[in-house]
Amino acid sequence: MFVAINRSGALCSIFQRSKTYIERLKKEGPFYCPSCKQEVILKVGTRKLPHFAHKKICPVKGEGESQEHMTGKIVIFQWLKKSGFTPEIEKYLPEMNQRPDLYFQWNGKKIAVEFQCSVIPFALVKKRTDQYEKYGFTPIWIVHEKLIRKTYQDLIHFTDFSALFIQNFRYQSFLLSFDPKLRMFFRYTHFLPISKQRAWVDEKVFSSQDHWLQVFEKQIPSFAFYDFWPDKMERWMMTRSLQPRARGDQFLLYFYRHHLHPTRFPPEVGLPLPHMYTIATPPFEWQAYLWHRFLFEKKIGDSFTVRDVYAFVLKEMKGVIQWRNLALFKEFDPMTPIWNYFRFFMEIGLLTKEGDTFMLEKPGPSIFNRGADGSAARKDFFRRYKGIILKKFWLTDSKNKYIL
């Protein structure tokens, strides 16, 4: 870190100070961490930036600081300054005993920036975020780009850790990463999980020469995922029962007990829908459960209620349908993806809703008699309903105020 307290209790910073000043300051120790009050050492060398280091890991900040972390803070500081702000590095906030990596004000808001270079637990991210918001600060988390594993073009390794840093800012959900060596920002938006650990994303790259507002402007969905989505779902469906642990697969066993095989599922199972990334269970699975319980071979006039859906999802399927821990989301209804699924069937005329009761106006999607052209039939379904599905990704949720 670049800021510490001297023996007189005054804050002293070595950020952007001369070598002469730092050498003189070193003789005036001891120095202490503003947050945990433990003694820190002023290190001055030729290979690393001058900095204060804990003798042990700071119990407040929670992790040690690497050279790339310090370098990243400096580059982000310079970027904010170039964008017209007056940033402060490691500003100590006594009211919450915290020192964000960077602090600045924008449009009357107090912004606290955290640059995260290592894996940390959900509880720590949530604790810091809640503290910032409690005292009127808007936190922005930026993760090191090395922590975002990419598989193929527009696909990322979607772990609980990466999902943890999806945040809402300026009416959009995004994950922001930064590479200090390249001095490049990577903004990921419009997450669509294909499986539990892979998701399609819209990726946009910015340099540290770009203005702050460019990085945070609302991103219009590219919809590039739609052309390959039917094939992805088809492949997932065809190979699920061939996995090494298929005999003990909870999902497969559930449908085997009902004399169903995934290859017989209709195209309505595996729809791309807004907010699906908030559910950790793969979309093909949780949609299959809903299709089977509420739509499978139902008769015209059959009905079910909102309460029935809650009971099934949150009680009967508790632990089976799982949600992701999203520490940076506030007031988000975890059932939103579920309602989006039923809303699709309302828009195509299969369901109607009066009050809290859904009613089937047509027979529900039944098992799929695939034959040799199963893949073609699925693609035809997606061509037919492309407008209805993609329209959902343009809508802004008035309560949560962000696009997908």
Salt bridges, closest charged atoms under 4 A:
GLU39 OE1 - LYS55 NZ 3.60
GLU63 OE1 - ARG128 NH2 3.13
GLU65 OE2 - HIS69 ND1 3.68
GLU65 OE2 - LYS73 NZ 2.51
GLU68 OE1 - HIS144 NE2 3.31
GLU68 OE2 - LYS146 NZ 2.31
GLU88 OE1 - LYS91 NZ 3.70
GLU90 OE2 - LYS73 NZ 2.39
ASP101 OD1 - LYS61 NZ 3.90
ASP101 OD2 - HIS69 NE2 3.16
ASP101 OD1 - LYS73 NZ 3.91
GLU114 OE1 - LYS61 NZ 3.12
GLU114 OE1 - ARG128 NH1 3.84
ASP130 OD2 - LYS126 NZ 3.31
ASP130 OD1 - LYS330 NZ 2.70
GLU133 OE1 - LYS330 NZ 3.50
GLU145 OE2 - LYS150 NZ 2.97
ASP160 OD1 - ARG324 NH1 2.96
ASP202 OD2 - HIS190 ND1 3.30
GLU203 OE2 - LYS150 NZ 3.02
GLU217 OE2 - LYS204 NZ 3.76
ASP231 OD1 - LYS379 NZ 3.36
GLU234 OE2 - ARG370 NH2 1.86
GLU234 OE1 - ARG378 NE 2.92
ASP249 OD2 - ARG240 NH2 2.70
GLU285 OE2 - ARG240 NH1 2.52
GLU316 OE2 - ARG293 NH2 2.58
GLU347 OE2 - LYS392 NZ 3.13
ASP380 OD1 - ARG383 NH2 3.92
ASP380 OD2 - ARG384 NH2 3.24
